[in-house]
Amino acid sequence: MKQDNNSDSKYIIPNLQNALELIELISEYPEGLNLPKLVQMTKVPKSTIFRICSTLIANGYLEKDPESGHFILTRKILRIGLSALGEESLIEKALPPMRKLRDQVSETVLLGTLMDNDIALLEQVTGNHPFTFILKPGSHFVLHASAPGKAMLAFVQDEEREALLNSIEFTKFNERTIVTKEGMMREISIIREQGYAVDRAEELEGVHCVASPIFDQHNHPIAVVWTTGPSVRLKANEIEKTGNLVIECAEKISANFGYKV
């Protein structure tokens, strides 16, 4: 792992630095990483990585998937991140409206926020169907091909939007994926007019999502709420109706933060 070269490097605790960098590394892989991969990517001795992971597990910051052997970040890390953002009460305030939306649409309802240049999942309320989507906490969603990503892009400040758009790689997942900045700007105009964003299987085949942003008292988007389901249930001709329900949910959460419609 990298070493600090500044004049205060003599005060750095190597294993603490290794642990922090290990957490940052695992955060980039929602599916987690196993011990051999961590050793390969960090160049830190296997015994050291094992002790660090064991300590993080004992303190509730990591968990180990018994089948894959992958180490995965837990919600405890997520709570620390929310606290640093000053949004530690976001989940608490969002859950009642999210549950109501779930009961209205019967599909899984999710809550996320912008972290760096993608959307990180914070919480979810699972759908009522026998088959429903359940995602791992901390899962990430690209901005250009996900409903929550597009919803945030549409309502952030102009300067931030420009920076985010310039950071997007515009990976093409299928023929429906928006792959240019110009195409995304056209999509953003539609989203701002209707108040919600849609993912029409633009990354995953057969999966539709509808999202709307959550605002604070200063009219700044602080998070996004969305619902997701298979296209055979969340049908194209019902997206507008679902979009209005998602907007209603987002507005109720936003009201808890002082936002006035």
Residue pairs with C-beta under 8 A, 6 or more apart in sequence:
1 17
1 18
1 21
1 22
1 42
1 43
1 44
2 21
3 9
3 17
4 12
4 17
15 48
15 51
15 52
18 42
18 44
18 48
18 49
18 52
19 52
19 55
19 56
21 42
22 38
22 42
22 49
22 52
22 53
22 56
23 56
23 61
23 73
23 77
25 33
25 38
25 41
25 42
26 32
26 33
26 38
26 62
26 71
26 72
26 73
27 73
27 77
27 138
30 72
30 136
30 138
30 139
30 140
31 68
31 70
31 72
31 136
32 65
32 68
32 70
32 71
32 72
32 73
33 41
33 70
33 71
34 68
34 69
34 70
34 71
35 46
35 49
35 50
35 53
35 69
35 71
38 44
38 49
38 53
38 71
39 45
39 46
39 49
42 49
53 62
53 64
53 71
56 62
56 71
57 63
57 64
57 71
60 74
60 76
61 73
61 74
61 76
61 77
62 71
62 72
62 73
62 74
63 71
63 72
63 74
64 70
64 71
64 72
65 71
65 72
72 136
72 138
73 137
73 138
74 137
75 137
77 138
78 120
78 122
78 137
78 138
79 88
81 115
82 88
82 90
82 91
82 122
85 113
87 113
87 222
87 223
90 111
90 113
90 122
90 214
90 222
90 223
91 111
91 122
91 123
93 253
93 256
93 257
94 111
94 123
94 214
94 223
94 225
94 253
94 256
95 123
95 125
97 225
97 249
97 252
97 253
98 109
98 111
98 123
98 125
98 225
98 249
98 253
99 109
99 125
100 249
100 252
101 109
101 125
101 225
101 227
101 245
101 246
101 248
101 249
102 108
102 109
102 125
102 126
102 127
102 128
102 227
103 128
104 245
105 127
105 227
105 229
105 234
105 242
105 245
106 127
106 128
106 129
106 233
107 127
107 129
107 132
107 133
107 227
107 228
107 229
107 233
107 234
108 124
108 125
108 126
108 127
108 132
108 133
108 134
108 135
108 227
108 228
108 229
109 124
109 125
109 127
109 225
109 226
109 227
109 249
110 121
110 123
110 124
110 125
110 135
110 148
110 225
110 226
110 227
110 228
111 121
111 122
111 123
111 124
111 223
111 224
111 225
112 119
112 120
112 121
112 122
112 141
112 148
112 223
112 224
112 226
113 119
113 120
113 122
113 222
113 223
113 224
114 120
114 152
114 156
114 221
114 224
115 140
117 143
117 164
117 167
117 168
118 140
118 141
118 142
118 143
118 149
119 140
119 141
119 142
119 143
119 146
119 148
119 149
119 152
119 224
120 138
120 139
120 140
121 135
121 136
121 137
121 138
121 139
121 140
121 141
122 137
122 223
123 137
124 134
124 135
126 132
126 133
126 134
127 133
127 229
129 229
129 233
131 230
132 229
133 207
133 228
133 229
141 148
141 149
142 149
142 168
142 171
142 203
143 149
143 150
143 152
143 153
143 164
143 168
144 150
144 153
144 168
144 170
144 171
144 177
144 178
144 179
144 184
145 171
145 173
145 177
145 178
145 199
145 202
145 203
146 199
146 202
146 203
146 209
146 211
147 196
147 197
147 198
147 199
147 209
147 210
147 211
147 226
147 228
148 197
148 209
148 211
148 224
148 226
149 197
150 184
150 187
150 188
150 191
150 197
150 198
150 199
150 211
151 191
151 196
151 197
151 211
151 212
151 213
151 221
151 224
151 226
152 213
152 221
152 224
153 161
153 164
153 165
153 184
153 188
153 191
154 161
154 187
154 188
154 191
154 192
154 197
154 213
155 191
155 192
155 213
155 215
155 221
156 164
156 220
156 221
157 220
161 188
165 181
165 184
165 185
166 181
168 181
168 184
170 177
170 178
170 179
170 180
170 181
170 184
171 177
172 179
173 202
173 203
173 204
174 201
174 202
174 203
174 205
176 200
176 201
176 202
177 202
177 203
178 184
178 187
178 202
187 197
191 197
194 240
194 243
195 212
195 243
195 247
196 210
196 211
196 212
196 243
196 244
196 246
196 247
197 210
197 211
197 212
198 208
198 209
198 210
198 211
198 239
198 243
199 207
199 208
199 209
199 210
199 211
200 208
200 231
200 236
200 239
201 207
201 208
201 231
206 230
206 231
206 232
207 228
207 229
207 230
207 231
208 228
208 229
208 230
208 231
208 234
208 235
208 236
208 239
209 226
209 227
209 228
209 234
210 226
210 227
210 234
210 239
210 242
210 243
210 246
211 224
211 225
211 226
211 227
211 246
212 224
212 225
212 226
212 243
212 246
212 247
212 249
212 250
213 221
213 223
213 224
213 250
214 221
214 222
214 223
214 224
214 225
214 250
214 253
214 254
214 257
214 259
215 221
215 222
215 254
215 257
215 259
216 222
216 254
216 257
216 258
216 259
217 257
217 258
217 259
219 259
222 257
223 253
224 250
225 246
225 249
225 250
225 253
226 246
227 234
227 242
227 246
228 234
234 242
251 259
251 261
254 261
255 261
